Amino acid sequence: MDNGVSRRSILRFAGLGAAAIGAAPLLAACGSNAAPAATGAMRKFNAAAFPGDAYFLDTINLENKFYAQHQLEVAKHITPQSGVQAFQLLVAGAVDGYASDTGLLMATHANSSKGKRPVLVGFRNLDSTYGIIGGPDSQWPAADASFEEKMHSLKGKKIGVTAVGAGGDLQLRLALELAGMKPGDVTVLAVGPTAQAIPNIKAKRIDAYVGVQWTATRFISKETGGTILLDFAEASAPDLLRNQAVVAIAVREEMAQQQPEVVQNWLAAQDAANWWIGENKEAAAKLLNDNGLGGKGLEIATEYVEHYVADVQPKLNPMFKATEETVDKMAELALRFGSVKKGDITYAQLVPEFARA
C-alpha cells in the first residue's frame, strides 16, 4: 500500500533487539482425529495465547490436557498485551509458539536475525476474522450499504486498534485504501484488546474499533450497544480484504530446525482440539464463553462453534499445512503494506518442510 506502514515502523513495532529482551519479565509461569504423540520425555513449552476464538484451540488444549497427551508441559498460557509484544517474546526466546496475525509474522520474519526469526508452520484460519464496530453515538449506514459507503462513514472519526502496527491497524489501512480513502482521513488510536475497547467506546474516547476476532467483534457490539459496521469476511467486502489467511502458527526458526518433533507435537495437540470442537459443540461453546467472553456471551459462542464447523474447519489442510499459493498471496499483501521488501518472504525460508502442503 502506497500509504501503508513503513519498513522502519515495522522494525520498531515488531520489537526487535533490546526491546524483545526487555519484554521477557512479562512472562507468567508458564475424541480426536489426531493421535497422541509417541511416548517420550515431557518438553516444557511456552505457548502464548489470548482469550477468544482465534486462540480457542489453545484453550481447548489446556482444558482437556491435550498438551500433556502430546508430551508438552504447559502450565498456563503466556498472555502478552498485544500480538506485537508476543513476537517480542518469541524473538527473545521467552515464547516457543504463538498463533498470530500472518502479516505481522511475515514482517517480524523479514526483520529478525536468522535462527531467531519466526517461521510459519501452519494456518489456523484461511479467511479474514476482522471487523469494525461502530459506537452507539454515531449514525452508521444500513447493513446492506456498500463497502465504500460504510468506510466513508468513518471519515473524521477516531478509530481504536489493539496496537499501532498490529494486524488491526494494517487491515484498517488496507480497507481505507480499497475504499479510495487515505490513512489521514481517520485518527487511529492504540487502545488495546477487547477488554479495553469496550470502556473506550462507552466513554466516547473512540468512535469505532477494529475487532480482530469473530467473537470479539460481536461481543463488543453487544456490550456497547454499537453496530457491526463491517465484517471483513462478508460478501460485499473486496476480495483482497475478505480472502486472507489471517491466523498463522509461528515458532522460532531454531526450534523448527533443531526440535521439529516438538513443533509437530504442538501441531498435533492443536489438531486434536480442532476435531474436538465438532464432536463436542455444546461443551465447546460453554468453554469459549467462559474463557473468551467472560461468561456473558453464550449465544455468540454457540454461533461461533457452528461457524467454525461449517466455514473454518473444512478449509483447513491436514495438520494445518501451508500451501505455497496461500503464502505467496499473503506475502504480496505484506509487500503492499510496506512491511517487507521484494524477496524478503520466500516459501522455502518461511515454511519448514514438514509444514508444507
DABELUR-V860528 format. One record per pair of residues at least 6 apart in sequence whose ideal C-beta (glycine too) atoms are under 8 Angstrom apart, sorted by the first residue. I is the first residue (numbers start at 1). J is the second residue. D is the distance in Angstrom with one decimal. If there is no record, write none. Layout:
BEGIN
i->{I/I}
j->{J/J}
d->{D/D}
END
This chain:
BEGIN
i->{1/1/1/1/1/1/2/3/3/3/3/4/4/4/4/4/4/4/4/5/5/5/5/5/5/5/5/6/7/7/7/7/7/9/9/10/10/10/10/10/10/10/11/12/13/13/13/13/13/14/14/14/14/14/14/14/14/14/14/15/15/15/15/15/15/16/16/16/16/16/19/20/20/20/20/21/23/23/23/23/23/23/24/24/24/26/26/26/26/26/27/27/27/27/28/28/28/28/29/29/30/30/30/30/30/30/31/31/31/31/32/32/32/32/32/32/32/33/33/33/34/34/34/34/34/34/34/35/36/36/36/36/37/37/37/37/37/37/37/39/40/41/42/42/42/42/43/43/43/43/43/43/44/45/45/45/45/45/45/45/45/46/46/46/46/46/46/47/47/47/47/47/47/47/47/47/47/47/48/48/48/48/48/48/48/48/48/48/49/49/49/49/49/49/49/49/50/50/50/51/51/51/51/51/51/52/52/52/52/52/52/53/53/53/53/53/53/53/53/53/54/54/54/54/54/54/54/54/55/55/55/56/56/56/56/56/56/56/57/57/57/57/57/58/58/58/58/59/59/59/59/60/60/60/60/60/60/61/61/61/61/61/61/62/62/62/63/63/64/64/64/66/66/66/66/67/67/67/69/69/70/70/70/70/70/71/72/72/72/72/78/78/78/78/80/80/80/80/81/81/81/82/82/82/82/82/83/83/83/83/83/83/83/84/84/84/84/85/86/86/86/87/87/87/87/87/87/87/89/90/90/90/90/90/90/90/91/91/91/91/91/91/93/93/96/96/96/96/96/97/97/97/97/97/98/98/98/98/99/99/99/99/99/100/100/100/100/100/101/101/101/101/101/101/102/102/102/102/102/102/102/102/103/103/103/103/103/103/103/103/104/104/104/104/105/105/105/105/106/106/106/106/106/106/106/106/106/107/107/107/107/108/108/109/109/109/109/109/109/109/110/110/110/110/110/110/112/114/115/115/115/115/116/116/116/117/117/118/118/118/118/119/119/119/119/119/119/119/119/119/120/120/120/120/120/120/120/120/121/121/121/121/121/121/121/121/121/121/121/121/122/122/122/122/122/122/122/122/122/123/123/123/123/123/123/123/123/123/124/124/124/124/124/124/125/125/125/125/126/126/126/126/126/127/127/127/127/127/127/127/127/127/128/128/128/128/128/128/128/128/128/129/129/129/129/129/129/129/130/130/130/130/130/130/130/130/130/130/131/131/131/131/131/131/131/131/131/131/132/132/132/132/132/132/132/132/132/132/132/132/132/133/133/133/133/133/133/133/133/133/133/133/133/133/134/134/134/134/134/134/134/134/135/135/135/135/135/135/135/135/136/136/136/136/136/137/137/138/138/138/138/140/140/140/140/141/141/141/141/146/147/147/147/147/147/147/148/148/150/150/151/151/151/151/151/151/152/152/153/154/154/154/154/154/155/155/155/156/156/157/157/157/157/158/158/158/158/158/158/158/159/159/159/159/159/159/159/159/159/159/160/160/160/160/160/160/160/160/160/160/160/160/161/161/161/161/161/161/161/161/161/162/162/162/162/162/162/162/162/163/163/163/164/164/167/167/168/168/168/169/169/169/170/170/171/171/171/172/172/172/173/173/174/174/174/174/174/175/175/175/176/176/176/176/178/178/178/189/189/191/191/191/191/191/193/193/194/194/194/194/194/197/197/197/197/198/198/198/200/200/201/201/201/201/201/202/208/209/211/211/214/214/215/215/215/215/215/215/215/217/217/218/218/218/218/219/219/219/219/220/221/221/222/222/223/230/231/232/232/233/234/235/240/244/244/244/245/245/245/248/249/249/249/251/251/255/255/256/256/256/257/260/260/263/263/264/264/267/267/267/268/270/271/271/271/274/274/276/277/277/277/277/277/278/278/281/281/281/281/284/285/285/285/285/285/286/286/288/288/288/289/289/289/289/289/289/292/293/293/317/317/320/321/321/321/322/322/322/322/323/323/324/324/324/327/327/327/327/328/331/331/331/334/334/335/335/335/347}
j->{173/174/177/336/337/338/177/173/177/182/183/170/173/174/177/336/337/338/339/13/165/169/170/173/337/338/339/338/111/338/339/340/341/164/165/107/110/111/165/338/339/340/111/165/84/163/164/165/166/84/87/88/91/104/107/108/111/112/165/23/84/85/87/88/91/88/91/108/111/112/88/88/89/91/92/92/80/85/88/89/92/94/89/92/94/78/80/81/85/89/46/78/89/94/76/77/78/79/75/76/44/46/74/75/76/78/275/276/279/280/66/271/272/273/275/276/279/271/272/275/268/269/271/272/274/275/319/268/69/70/268/272/69/70/71/261/264/265/268/71/71/71/68/71/72/73/71/72/73/259/262/265/73/67/72/73/74/96/97/262/266/74/78/94/95/96/97/58/61/67/74/77/78/95/96/97/98/266/77/78/79/80/86/89/90/95/97/98/55/58/59/77/78/79/98/99/79/80/193/59/79/194/291/292/293/194/212/213/215/216/292/129/213/214/215/216/288/292/304/308/99/124/125/129/212/213/214/247/77/99/292/273/277/284/287/288/292/308/99/124/270/273/274/77/99/270/273/287/288/291/292/66/273/276/277/284/287/67/74/269/270/272/273/74/76/77/287/291/272/273/276/269/272/273/276/73/74/269/269/272/265/266/268/269/272/265/262/265/266/269/86/89/94/95/86/88/89/95/163/192/193/162/163/166/192/193/100/101/104/162/163/166/167/104/163/165/166/163/95/98/100/98/100/104/105/108/118/250/95/96/98/108/118/250/251/252/108/112/116/117/118/252/116/252/251/252/255/262/266/249/250/251/263/266/118/249/250/251/124/247/248/249/250/118/247/248/249/250/166/167/212/246/247/248/120/123/244/245/246/247/248/330/167/170/246/330/333/334/337/339/165/166/167/170/118/120/248/250/120/330/331/334/339/340/344/345/350/334/337/339/340/117/118/117/118/119/120/344/345/350/334/339/340/341/344/345/118/253/252/253/254/257/252/253/254/252/253/250/251/252/253/250/251/252/253/256/349/350/351/352/248/249/250/322/327/350/351/355/249/250/251/256/263/267/320/322/351/352/354/355/248/249/267/270/319/320/321/322/355/245/247/248/249/316/317/320/322/326/247/248/249/270/316/320/245/246/247/312/245/312/315/316/326/233/242/243/244/245/246/311/312/315/171/232/233/237/241/242/243/244/246/212/213/214/232/233/246/247/167/168/171/210/211/212/217/232/233/246/210/211/214/217/228/229/230/231/232/233/150/154/159/172/175/208/209/210/211/217/228/229/230/197/201/208/209/211/217/220/221/224/226/227/228/229/140/153/207/208/226/227/228/229/201/204/206/207/208/209/224/226/201/224/225/226/227/204/207/153/157/207/208/150/153/227/229/149/150/153/229/236/178/179/230/236/237/238/179/180/229/230/175/176/178/179/181/230/179/181/229/185/186/207/208/229/181/185/186/185/186/186/187/207/208/186/187/189/205/206/207/208/172/186/187/188/189/206/207/208/209/210/188/189/190/191/197/200/201/205/206/208/209/210/168/169/172/188/189/190/191/209/210/168/169/190/191/192/193/210/212/169/190/192/188/190/212/246/210/211/212/188/190/210/337/339/210/232/241/186/188/210/183/337/240/241/333/336/337/230/232/241/182/183/185/186/238/240/241/205/206/197/200/205/206/209/212/216/211/213/216/219/220/206/209/211/220/220/223/224/206/209/208/209/220/224/226/224/229/220/217/220/304/307/288/292/293/297/300/301/304/228/231/228/297/300/303/293/296/297/300/226/227/228/297/300/296/237/237/241/242/242/242/242/333/329/330/333/326/329/330/322/267/270/320/263/266/262/263/263/352/355/352/352/354/352/354/319/354/319/320/355/319/320/318/319/320/313/316/284/284/305/308/309/313/309/313/302/305/306/309/305/298/301/302/304/305/298/301/301/304/305/295/296/297/298/300/301/301/300/301/323/357/355/355/356/357/351/355/356/357/356/357/347/356/357/345/347/350/351/347/340/345/350/340/345/341/342/345/356}
d->{6.1/6.2/5.2/4.9/5.5/6.5/7.7/7.2/6.9/6.0/5.2/7.2/5.5/7.8/7.9/6.8/4.3/4.2/7.3/7.6/5.8/7.3/6.3/7.0/6.0/5.9/6.0/5.7/7.6/6.1/6.7/7.6/6.8/7.9/5.8/4.4/7.9/6.3/6.3/7.7/4.3/7.9/5.0/7.5/5.3/7.2/6.5/2.9/7.2/6.8/5.8/7.7/7.8/7.3/5.6/4.4/5.6/7.4/7.6/6.7/5.9/6.7/6.3/3.5/7.2/7.9/6.2/7.5/6.0/5.9/6.0/4.3/7.1/4.6/3.9/5.3/7.7/5.9/4.2/5.5/6.4/7.3/6.7/5.3/4.6/7.8/6.6/7.7/7.2/7.1/7.4/5.8/7.2/5.4/6.2/7.9/5.6/6.9/5.5/6.2/7.1/4.8/6.9/5.3/6.5/6.3/7.3/6.5/4.5/7.2/7.7/7.2/3.8/7.7/4.7/5.7/7.7/7.0/7.9/4.6/4.8/7.6/3.7/4.3/7.7/6.7/7.8/7.3/4.3/5.8/7.5/7.9/7.5/4.4/5.1/7.8/7.8/4.5/6.0/7.8/5.2/6.9/7.5/5.5/7.2/4.7/6.0/6.0/6.5/7.7/5.3/7.5/4.6/7.1/4.4/6.4/5.4/5.1/6.7/6.8/6.5/7.6/5.9/6.6/5.2/4.7/7.6/6.1/7.9/7.8/5.5/5.6/6.9/7.4/6.7/5.1/7.1/7.5/6.6/4.6/7.2/5.8/4.7/6.5/7.2/4.6/7.3/4.2/4.1/3.9/7.1/4.2/7.5/6.8/7.6/7.1/6.1/7.8/6.6/7.9/8.0/7.7/6.0/4.5/7.9/7.2/7.9/4.4/5.8/5.5/4.5/7.6/5.1/5.3/4.5/7.7/6.5/6.5/5.3/7.4/6.4/7.4/7.0/6.1/7.0/4.8/7.9/5.3/8.0/6.0/7.9/7.6/7.5/7.8/7.9/5.6/6.8/7.8/7.5/6.7/4.7/4.1/6.1/6.1/6.9/7.6/7.7/6.4/7.3/5.0/7.1/6.8/3.7/5.7/7.2/7.4/6.8/5.1/7.4/5.0/6.7/7.4/5.2/6.4/7.2/6.5/6.0/7.7/7.8/7.3/6.7/4.5/4.7/5.9/7.9/7.3/4.3/5.5/7.1/7.2/4.2/7.2/5.2/4.3/7.5/5.6/7.4/5.7/6.2/6.4/8.0/6.8/7.5/5.9/4.2/7.7/6.1/7.9/7.8/6.8/7.9/5.2/4.2/5.7/7.2/7.2/5.7/5.4/5.4/7.1/7.3/5.2/6.2/6.9/5.0/6.1/5.3/7.9/6.4/5.1/6.7/7.4/7.0/6.5/7.5/4.6/6.6/7.9/4.1/7.7/5.7/7.9/5.7/6.7/7.9/5.9/6.8/5.6/5.4/7.2/7.3/7.5/7.5/6.9/6.4/6.9/6.2/7.9/8.0/7.2/7.0/5.0/7.4/5.4/7.8/7.9/5.3/7.9/5.5/5.8/7.1/5.4/7.4/7.7/7.4/5.7/7.8/5.1/6.9/3.2/7.6/6.2/7.4/7.6/7.5/7.6/7.4/5.8/5.7/7.1/4.3/4.9/6.1/5.6/7.9/6.9/6.5/5.2/6.4/6.5/7.8/6.3/5.6/7.8/5.5/6.1/5.2/5.0/8.0/6.7/6.3/4.4/7.0/5.8/7.8/5.3/7.3/6.3/7.9/3.9/6.1/6.8/5.5/4.8/5.4/6.8/7.8/7.8/6.9/6.1/7.8/7.3/4.3/7.2/3.8/6.3/7.1/6.8/7.8/5.4/4.6/7.9/6.3/6.9/7.0/7.5/5.3/4.2/6.9/6.3/7.1/6.9/6.4/7.6/4.9/5.2/7.8/5.9/6.8/5.9/5.1/7.0/6.1/5.9/7.0/5.2/5.3/7.0/5.0/7.0/5.7/6.5/5.8/6.5/7.6/7.7/7.3/6.2/7.8/4.2/7.0/4.1/6.1/7.9/6.8/3.0/6.3/5.9/5.7/4.7/6.8/5.6/7.2/7.1/7.6/5.7/5.5/6.5/4.3/7.1/6.0/7.3/7.4/6.0/6.8/6.0/3.8/5.8/4.7/7.8/4.6/6.9/6.9/5.2/7.2/6.8/7.1/7.7/7.4/7.2/7.1/7.2/7.6/4.1/4.8/7.7/6.5/5.6/7.4/4.9/5.4/6.7/5.5/5.2/7.7/7.2/5.5/6.7/7.4/6.5/4.8/6.4/6.6/6.3/7.8/4.3/8.0/7.0/7.5/4.5/7.7/3.7/5.9/7.9/6.0/4.6/6.0/8.0/7.9/7.4/7.6/7.6/7.7/5.7/7.2/5.6/7.1/7.9/7.7/4.7/4.5/7.8/7.4/6.2/5.0/5.7/5.9/4.9/5.0/7.2/4.9/7.0/6.0/6.6/4.4/7.6/7.2/4.9/5.6/4.5/7.8/4.1/4.7/7.2/7.0/5.2/6.1/7.9/6.4/5.0/7.7/6.1/4.2/5.1/7.6/6.2/7.5/7.8/7.1/5.6/7.7/7.5/5.7/5.0/5.4/4.9/5.2/5.4/7.6/6.7/7.6/6.6/7.2/5.2/5.6/6.5/4.9/6.9/5.5/5.1/5.9/6.5/7.8/3.5/6.3/7.3/6.4/6.9/7.2/7.5/5.4/7.7/6.1/7.7/6.9/4.9/6.8/7.3/7.3/5.8/7.3/3.9/6.0/7.4/4.7/5.7/7.2/4.7/5.1/7.7/6.3/5.0/6.9/5.5/7.1/6.6/7.0/5.1/7.0/6.6/8.0/5.4/7.7/4.2/5.7/5.8/7.5/7.9/4.0/7.1/4.1/7.0/4.2/4.4/6.4/5.9/7.3/6.0/7.3/7.6/5.0/5.3/7.7/7.0/7.6/6.0/5.4/7.8/6.3/7.0/5.0/7.6/6.8/4.9/6.2/7.0/3.8/7.6/5.2/6.2/7.8/7.4/5.4/7.3/6.6/6.8/7.4/7.7/6.8/5.1/5.6/7.2/7.2/6.2/7.6/7.6/7.2/7.5/7.2/5.9/6.7/6.1/6.5/7.0/4.8/6.5/6.1/7.4/5.8/5.9/4.8/7.4/6.3/7.3/7.5/7.6/7.6/7.9/4.6/6.6/6.0/7.7/4.5/7.8/5.5/5.9/5.1/5.8/5.0/7.4/8.0/6.2/7.1/4.5/6.3/5.9/6.5/6.2/3.2/6.0/5.9/6.7/7.1/6.2/6.4/6.9/5.4/6.7/5.1/6.1/7.0/6.8/7.5/4.9/7.7/5.5/7.6/5.0/5.8/6.8/6.4/5.1/6.8/7.0/7.5/7.0/7.4/5.2/6.1/5.6/7.3/7.8/7.3/7.9/6.8/6.9/5.0/7.5/5.8/7.7/7.1/7.3/6.1/5.3/7.6/6.7/6.2/5.5/4.5/7.9/7.5/6.8/5.7/7.7/7.7/7.9/6.3/5.4/6.2/7.8/7.2/6.9/7.9/5.7/7.2/6.5/7.1/7.1/4.7/6.2/5.8/6.5/7.4/4.7/6.7/7.9/5.2/7.5/7.2/5.0/6.5/4.4/4.3/7.6/4.8/7.1/7.4/4.1/6.4/7.0/6.1/7.7/5.6/4.5/7.6/4.0/7.2/6.3/6.0/7.0/5.0/7.8/6.0/6.3/4.0/5.2/5.8/6.4/6.1/7.9/4.3/4.5/7.4/7.8/7.4/5.1/6.3/6.2/6.9/7.0/4.0/7.9/4.6/6.5/7.4/6.4/7.9/7.5}
END
